[in-house]
Amino acid sequence: MEQVQQVFRGFVVSEKKHIVRAAGVLGSATVLSRIMGMVRDMVVSRLFGAGFATDAFFAAFQIPNMLRRFFAEGALTSAFVPTFSECYTKRGEDEARELANTCFTLLTILMAVITVAGIILSPQIVRIMFPGFSAEPSKLDLTVLLNRLMFPYIFFVSLLALCMGILNTLRHFFTPAISTVFLNLSMIFCAVFLHGAFQVPIVSLAVGVLAGGLIQLLLQLPVLWSRGFAFRVRFDFGNPEVKRIAMLMGPSIFGVGVYYLNITVGNILASFLPQGSVSYLYYAQRLFEFPQGIFTVSVAQAVLPSMSRQAAEGDIAALKESLQFGLRLLIFITIPAMGGLIICATPIFSLLFMGGEFDFAKAQQCGIALVQYSLGLSCVAMVRVLAPAFYALKDTRTPVITAFAAFFVNFVFSLLLMQYMLHAGLALASSISALCNMLLLMYLLRKRIGGFGGRRIAIAALKGLLASVPACFIALLILRGVDWSQSGAKILKLADLGGAVFAAVLIYAGLSLLLKSEEALELKRLVQRRFAKG
């Protein structure tokens, strides 16, 4: 019995190493991508500000982007990865390759039809999605034009999601993560060098989105070919695994994508608010998604293949250990990130965006929205791991039930809070909805598989809070050294904000080690092993 326990502990430690290593690779690649995303948003804010044109662009981009999040990153990934992982584990590489070929063929046909339909029906889609724009025919017409130009983006990124699922299952994470850098580079290039080539300058951004989506897809293909997955046309649509993926995808669209659906509902309601509200929410979401993209998505993508393999092998104990470790790692990262975003919200917008068409009043409005979004950061992060745990167990029903409940909560609170807090109320409603979704998922998952270390998760959260409060207090004191309402002084602002963040990180790390946080100690050991190998 003792030997079995030792083997199990060794397996768990090995799986943790894989998760940490994969999350580290994803996080490192995503840092560069998110930095370029910030540069992109700075360019957009300087060239186009926050008003008529940006409201139209962000609304138009929201539609294919929403489909990407629901369909490609959400439903497709959650349904495909567990099924493909099980096929690869139990039936071998040849069977997995045939499944990949069939899925690629079917997805190409399906997304081509959806893309053509979306282009044709753009006027109707925009009127339904953003009814408030009907009061301004010129804004409505511009939104329709931009949406038609960008709708093929969903075709490219859906195929990209399939490629990412295969590579992640093969434990190759870098190329999928780094590919978004090229989307940002494409948008920056087109905005800077092509905005004067169009009668409506913001059309250049739509061209950048389309080119970026194609480049992202093309980057994955050589890596797949090197791994033995050169796609071939295959029409075996009666394959049982393909049917299983299709059955899983329907519920997954809503179950995984409820957070993004809530964001979409917020943008729809924002179209009824004063001009600029859609842009304020967009810029706030972009900064809110910075830690999400670097840490949350990285950990979620790293944990899902592990949980899928463990579920396929019937090893529920190992699955629970991977799940618990992923949740604790997210808590360790997102609690200080939440505090940092709340304290640094307006200073970040002042540093990165103020200038040109973007003044301090706009920075404040974006900062207010960011604070409300940030309150739900840890909840959103945990949902990204909890919901796929159900799909790894082939349970699509439960996440849909919780998602419906969360969606209802978001809609009710959005209608109530927008009357008093305008766009900030919509952001706060999204955070409340995420809290509701997280609590329901944790409760129902515990009923399904039993306890998965709730006490250790709670202790991780408590230690994270205890270490974060002093760190955030020191950062707040440092930030008072600059007048953020003044334009210019970028070097001074950067030094002050950078100093505040650096001091807070050091204090948080030191206090976490003093509190003997398991996650901090694990990361410390990982760093020490890296240096020892070096």
C-alpha positions in Angstrom: 0.0 0.0 0.0 2.8 2.4 0.9 4.5 1.7 -2.5 1.2 2.6 -4.3 0.9 5.8 -2.3 4.5 6.7 -3.2 3.8 6.1 -6.9 0.7 8.2 -6.7 2.5 11.0 -5.0 5.2 10.8 -7.6 2.6 11.0 -10.4 0.9 14.0 -8.7 4.2 15.8 -8.4 5.1 15.1 -12.0 1.7 16.3 -13.1 2.1 19.5 -11.1 5.4 20.1 -12.7 3.8 19.7 -16.2 1.0 22.2 -15.2 3.5 24.7 -13.7 5.9 24.4 -16.7 3.0 24.6 -19.2 1.5 27.6 -17.4 4.9 29.2 -17.3 5.4 28.8 -21.1 2.0 30.1 -21.8 2.3 32.9 -19.4 5.7 34.0 -20.8 4.5 34.0 -24.4 1.3 35.7 -23.4 3.2 38.5 -21.5 4.7 39.6 -24.8 1.3 39.3 -26.5 -0.5 41.4 -23.9 2.3 44.0 -23.9 1.8 44.3 -27.7 -2.0 44.5 -27.0 -1.4 47.5 -24.7 0.7 49.1 -27.4 -2.1 48.5 -29.9 -4.7 50.1 -27.6 -2.4 53.0 -27.0 -2.1 53.5 -30.7 -5.9 53.2 -31.2 -6.6 55.6 -28.4 -4.1 58.2 -29.7 -5.3 58.0 -33.3 -9.1 57.6 -32.7 -9.8 58.5 -29.1 -13.0 57.3 -27.4 -16.2 58.3 -29.2 -18.1 57.9 -32.5 -15.6 55.9 -34.6 -14.2 53.8 -31.7 -17.7 53.0 -30.5 -18.6 51.7 -34.0 -15.3 49.7 -34.3 -15.5 48.1 -30.9 -19.1 47.2 -31.3 -18.4 45.7 -34.8 -15.4 43.8 -33.5 -17.5 42.6 -30.5 -19.6 40.4 -32.8 -16.9 38.1 -34.4 -14.9 38.4 -31.2 -17.9 37.1 -29.2 -18.3 34.2 -31.5 -14.6 33.5 -31.1 -14.9 33.4 -27.4 -18.1 31.3 -27.3 -17.4 29.0 -30.2 -13.6 28.7 -30.8 -12.0 29.3 -27.4 -15.0 28.2 -25.4 -17.1 25.4 -26.8 -14.7 24.0 -29.4 -11.7 23.8 -27.0 -13.8 22.4 -24.1 -15.4 19.7 -26.3 -12.5 18.8 -28.6 -9.6 18.6 -26.1 -11.0 16.0 -23.7 -12.3 13.8 -26.7 -9.0 14.2 -28.7 -7.0 13.5 -25.6 -8.9 10.3 -24.8 -8.5 9.2 -28.4 -4.8 9.9 -28.4 -4.3 8.2 -25.1 -6.3 5.1 -25.7 -6.3 4.5 -29.4 -2.9 6.0 -30.5 -1.6 8.7 -32.8 -3.0 7.3 -36.0 -6.6 7.3 -34.8 -6.1 10.8 -33.3 -4.7 12.0 -36.6 -7.9 10.8 -38.5 -10.1 12.5 -35.9 -8.2 15.7 -36.3 -8.5 15.5 -40.1 -12.3 14.9 -39.9 -12.8 17.8 -37.4 -10.7 20.2 -39.5 -12.7 19.3 -42.7 -16.1 19.7 -40.9 -15.1 22.9 -39.1 -13.9 24.5 -42.4 -17.2 23.8 -44.1 -19.3 25.0 -41.1 -17.3 28.2 -40.5 -17.4 29.1 -44.2 -21.2 28.9 -44.1 -21.3 31.0 -40.8 -18.9 33.6 -42.2 -20.9 34.1 -45.4 -24.2 34.3 -43.5 -22.7 36.8 -41.1 -21.5 39.1 -43.9 -24.9 39.0 -45.6 -26.9 39.5 -42.4 -24.6 42.1 -40.8 -27.3 44.9 -40.8 -29.7 42.8 -39.0 -27.1 41.5 -36.5 -25.9 44.9 -35.7 -29.4 46.2 -35.1 -30.1 43.3 -32.7 -26.8 43.5 -30.9 -26.6 47.3 -30.5 -30.2 48.7 -30.8 -29.1 52.0 -29.3 -27.1 52.8 -32.4 -30.4 53.0 -34.4 -30.8 56.6 -33.1 -27.6 57.5 -35.0 -27.9 56.2 -38.6 -24.3 57.2 -39.5 -22.9 55.2 -36.5 -25.1 52.2 -37.4 -23.9 52.3 -41.0 -20.2 52.5 -40.0 -20.7 49.6 -37.6 -22.3 47.4 -40.3 -19.4 48.2 -42.7 -16.7 47.3 -40.1 -18.5 44.1 -39.1 -18.7 42.9 -42.7 -15.0 43.5 -43.1 -14.1 41.7 -39.9 -16.5 38.8 -39.9 -14.1 36.4 -41.7 -11.9 36.7 -38.6 -14.1 34.0 -36.9 -13.3 31.6 -39.8 -9.6 31.9 -39.2 -9.6 31.8 -35.4 -12.0 28.8 -35.2 -9.5 26.7 -37.2 -6.8 28.2 -35.0 -8.6 27.0 -31.9 -8.6 23.4 -33.3 -4.9 23.6 -34.0 -4.3 25.0 -30.5 -6.3 22.1 -28.9 -4.1 19.5 -30.8 -0.8 21.2 -29.9 -1.8 21.7 -26.2 -2.7 18.0 -26.0 0.7 17.2 -27.4 2.1 19.6 -24.7 3.3 22.2 -27.1 2.0 25.5 -25.7 4.4 28.2 -27.0 3.3 28.7 -30.6 -0.5 29.0 -29.9 0.2 31.5 -27.1 2.7 33.7 -29.1 0.4 33.8 -32.2 -1.7 36.7 -30.8 1.4 38.9 -30.9 1.0 38.9 -34.7 -2.7 39.9 -34.5 -1.6 42.9 -32.4 1.3 43.7 -34.8 -1.0 43.5 -37.8 -3.5 45.9 -36.2 -0.8 48.4 -35.1 0.8 48.3 -38.6 -2.5 48.9 -40.4 -3.6 51.6 -38.0 -0.4 53.6 -38.2 0.4 53.2 -41.9 -3.0 52.7 -43.6 -5.4 55.0 -41.7 -4.8 57.7 -44.2 -5.5 55.4 -47.1 -9.2 55.1 -46.3 -12.0 57.7 -46.4 -13.0 56.5 -43.0 -9.6 56.0 -41.2 -10.8 53.4 -38.6 -11.4 51.0 -41.5 -7.6 50.4 -41.3 -8.1 48.6 -38.0 -10.6 46.2 -39.5 -8.1 45.3 -42.2 -5.6 44.7 -39.5 -7.9 42.3 -37.6 -8.6 40.3 -40.8 -4.9 40.0 -41.7 -3.9 39.2 -38.2 -6.4 36.3 -38.0 -5.0 34.7 -41.1 -1.4 35.1 -39.9 -2.2 33.4 -36.6 -3.6 30.4 -38.3 -0.7 30.0 -40.7 1.8 30.1 -37.8 0.3 26.8 -36.4 0.5 24.7 -39.5 4.3 24.1 -39.7 4.4 23.1 -36.1 1.6 20.7 -36.6 3.2 19.2 -39.7 6.4 18.7 -37.7 4.4 16.7 -35.1 2.9 14.5 -37.7 -0.5 16.3 -38.1 -0.6 17.6 -41.7 -4.3 18.1 -42.3 -6.0 16.1 -45.0 -9.6 16.3 -46.2 -11.6 13.6 -44.6 -15.4 13.3 -44.6 -15.9 10.7 -41.9 -18.6 12.7 -40.2 -20.2 9.5 -38.8 -17.1 9.0 -36.5 -18.4 8.5 -32.9 -15.8 10.9 -31.5 -17.0 13.6 -33.9 -20.6 13.1 -32.8 -19.4 13.3 -29.2 -17.6 16.5 -29.8 -20.8 17.9 -31.5 -22.9 16.8 -28.5 -20.5 18.5 -26.1 -20.2 21.7 -28.0 -23.8 22.8 -27.7 -23.9 23.1 -24.0 -20.3 24.2 -23.8 -21.0 27.4 -25.8 -23.1 28.7 -22.9 -21.3 27.0 -20.1 -17.8 28.3 -20.7 -18.8 31.5 -22.5 -21.2 33.0 -19.9 -18.6 35.5 -18.8 -18.2 36.7 -22.4 -21.9 36.7 -22.9 -22.3 38.9 -19.9 -19.7 41.3 -21.3 -21.7 41.3 -24.6 -24.9 42.1 -22.8 -23.1 44.9 -21.0 -22.0 46.4 -24.4 -25.5 46.1 -25.8 -26.9 48.0 -22.8 -24.0 50.5 -23.0 -25.3 51.4 -26.5 -28.2 53.2 -24.7 -25.8 55.1 -22.4 -24.0 58.4 -23.2 -21.5 58.4 -26.2 -18.2 56.8 -25.3 -19.7 54.2 -22.9 -19.0 51.3 -25.2 -15.4 52.5 -25.6 -14.9 52.9 -21.8 -16.0 49.4 -21.2 -13.8 48.1 -24.0 -10.6 49.8 -22.8 -11.4 48.6 -19.2 -12.0 45.0 -20.4 -8.7 45.1 -22.3 -6.7 45.9 -19.1 -8.8 43.5 -17.0 -8.0 40.8 -19.5 -4.3 41.5 -19.2 -3.8 39.3 -16.1 -6.6 37.0 -17.4 -4.7 36.3 -20.6 -1.3 35.9 -18.9 -2.3 33.8 -15.9 -5.9 32.6 -16.0 -5.9 31.3 -19.6 -2.4 29.9 -19.2 -3.3 27.9 -16.1 -6.7 26.8 -17.5 -5.1 25.6 -20.8 -2.3 23.8 -18.8 -4.7 22.1 -16.5 -7.4 21.0 -19.0 -5.2 18.4 -20.9 -4.1 16.9 -17.5 -7.7 16.6 -16.2 -8.8 15.2 -19.6 -6.1 12.4 -19.5 -6.9 11.6 -15.8 -10.7 11.5 -16.5 -10.0 9.2 -19.5 -8.0 6.9 -17.3 -10.6 7.0 -14.6 -8.2 8.4 -12.1 -10.5 10.8 -10.2 -8.1 11.2 -7.3 -5.4 12.6 -9.6 -8.0 14.8 -11.4 -9.0 16.3 -8.1 -5.4 17.0 -7.2 -4.8 18.7 -10.5 -8.0 20.7 -10.2 -7.1 21.8 -6.6 -3.6 22.8 -7.6 -4.8 24.8 -10.5 -7.3 26.7 -8.4 -4.8 27.4 -5.7 -2.3 28.7 -8.2 -4.9 31.0 -9.7 -5.9 32.3 -6.3 -2.2 33.0 -5.5 -1.9 35.0 -8.7 -5.2 36.8 -9.1 -5.8 38.1 -5.5 -2.8 40.5 -5.7 -3.6 41.2 -9.3 -7.1 42.2 -8.3 -5.8 44.6 -5.7 -3.2 46.0 -8.1 -5.8 46.7 -10.8 -8.1 48.5 -8.3 -5.4 50.7 -6.9 -3.6 51.4 -10.2 -6.7 51.7 -12.5 -6.7 55.4 -13.3 -2.8 55.8 -13.2 -2.5 53.0 -15.8 -4.9 54.8 -18.1 -3.2 58.1 -17.5 0.2 56.6 -18.3 -0.8 54.5 -21.3 -3.6 56.3 -23.0 -3.7 60.0 -22.1 -2.8 62.2 -25.0 -4.2 63.1 -28.4 -8.0 62.4 -28.4 -7.9 60.7 -25.0 -8.0 63.1 -22.0 -8.0 62.6 -18.2 -11.8 62.6 -18.0 -11.9 59.6 -20.3 -9.1 58.0 -18.3 -11.2 58.3 -15.1 -14.2 56.8 -16.7 -12.2 53.8 -18.0 -10.6 53.5 -14.5 -14.0 53.4 -12.8 -15.1 50.6 -15.0 -11.8 48.7 -14.5 -12.3 48.8 -10.7 -15.7 47.2 -11.0 -14.5 44.5 -13.4 -11.5 43.8 -11.1 -13.7 42.8 -8.2 -14.6 39.6 -10.0 -11.1 38.7 -11.3 -10.5 35.7 -9.0 -14.1 34.4 -9.6 -13.8 34.6 -13.4 -10.4 32.9 -13.2 -11.7 30.0 -11.1 -14.7 29.5 -13.5 -12.3 29.0 -16.3 -10.9 25.9 -14.5 -14.1 24.7 -12.8 -16.3 24.5 -15.9 -13.8 22.5 -18.0 -13.5 20.1 -15.1 -17.1 19.1 -15.8 -16.4 18.7 -19.5 -13.4 16.5 -18.7 -15.9 14.3 -16.8 -18.3 14.4 -19.9 -20.8 16.4 -17.9 -22.2 19.2 -20.1 -25.5 19.8 -18.3 -24.2 21.2 -15.0 -22.2 24.1 -16.4 -25.1 25.2 -18.5 -27.4 25.3 -15.5 -25.0 27.4 -13.5 -24.3 29.6 -16.6 -28.1 30.3 -17.0 -28.3 31.3 -13.3 -25.2 33.6 -13.7 -26.6 35.1 -16.9 -29.9 35.9 -15.2 -28.1 37.5 -12.2 -26.0 39.6 -14.6 -29.0 40.8 -16.6 -31.0 41.8 -13.5 -28.1 43.6 -11.8 -27.1 45.3 -15.1 -30.6 46.8 -15.5 -30.6 47.9 -11.8 -27.1 49.3 -11.6 -26.8 51.1 -14.9 -29.5 53.5 -13.8 -27.3 54.8 -11.0 -23.7 53.9 -12.0 -24.0 54.0 -15.8 -21.3 52.0 -17.5 -19.6 51.2 -14.2 -22.8 49.5 -13.1 -22.6 47.1 -16.0 -19.0 46.2 -15.1 -20.0 45.6 -11.5 -23.0 43.4 -12.6 -20.5 41.2 -14.5 -18.4 40.7 -11.3 -21.5 39.8 -9.3 -22.5 37.3 -11.9 -19.0 35.7 -11.9 -19.2 35.2 -8.1 -22.5 33.5 -8.5 -21.2 31.2 -11.2 -18.1 30.2 -9.3 -20.0 29.4 -6.1 -22.5 27.2 -7.9 -19.8 25.3 -9.9 -17.8 24.6 -6.7 -20.8 23.4 -4.8 -22.1 21.1 -7.6 -18.6 19.8 -8.5 -18.1 18.8 -4.8 -21.4 16.9 -5.0 -20.2 15.2 -8.2 -16.7 14.0 -7.2 -16.5 14.7 -3.5 -14.2 17.1 -1.7 -11.3 18.4 -3.7 -9.3 20.3 -1.0 -11.7 23.1 -0.2 -9.9 23.8 3.1 -6.5 24.2 1.3 -8.1 26.4 -1.3 -9.6 28.6 1.4 -6.3 28.8 3.3 -4.6 29.8 0.0 -7.2 32.6 -0.4 -6.7 33.8 3.2 -2.9 33.9 2.9 -3.3 35.7 -0.5 -5.4 38.4 1.1 -3.1 38.8 4.1 -0.1 39.3 1.9 -1.9 41.5 -0.6 -3.2 44.2 1.8 0.2 45.6 2.9 1.5 45.3 -0.6 -1.4 47.3 -2.0 -1.1 49.9 0.8 2.6 50.6 0.0 1.7 50.8 -3.7 -1.0 53.4 -3.0 1.4 55.5 -1.0 4.0 55.5 -3.9 1.3 56.4 -6.4 0.5 59.6 -4.5 3.9 61.0 -5.7 2.6 61.9 -9.2 -0.3 64.1 -10.4 -2.0 61.7 -12.8 -4.4 64.3 -14.1 -1.6 66.1 -16.0 -0.7 65.0 -19.5 2.9 64.3 -20.4 5.6 63.4 -17.8 5.5 59.9 -19.2 8.9 58.9 -17.8 8.0 60.2 -14.3 4.7 58.4 -14.4 6.3 55.2 -15.7 8.9 55.3 -12.9 6.3 55.9 -10.2 3.9 53.3 -11.4 6.7 50.8 -12.1 8.2 51.4 -8.6 4.7 50.9 -7.0 4.2 47.6 -8.8 7.8 46.4 -8.1 7.5 47.2 -4.4 4.1 45.5 -4.2 5.4 42.4 -5.9 8.4 42.1 -3.6 6.3 42.7 -0.5 3.6 40.1 -1.6 6.3 37.5 -2.4 8.1 38.1 0.8 5.0 37.9 3.0 3.7 34.8 1.1 7.0 33.0 1.9 6.7 34.1 5.6 3.1 32.8 5.7 4.4 29.6 4.1 2.1 29.8 1.2 2.3 26.4 -0.6 2.1 28.1 -4.0 4.9 30.5 -3.2 7.1 27.7 -1.9 6.4 25.6 -5.0 7.4 28.5 -7.3 10.5 29.1 -5.2 11.5 25.4 -5.6 10.9 25.6 -9.3 13.1 28.7 -9.6 15.8 27.1 -7.5 15.8 24.0 -9.7 16.1 26.2 -12.8 19.1 28.0 -11.4 20.6 24.7 -10.2 20.3 23.3 -13.7 21.8 26.5 -15.2 
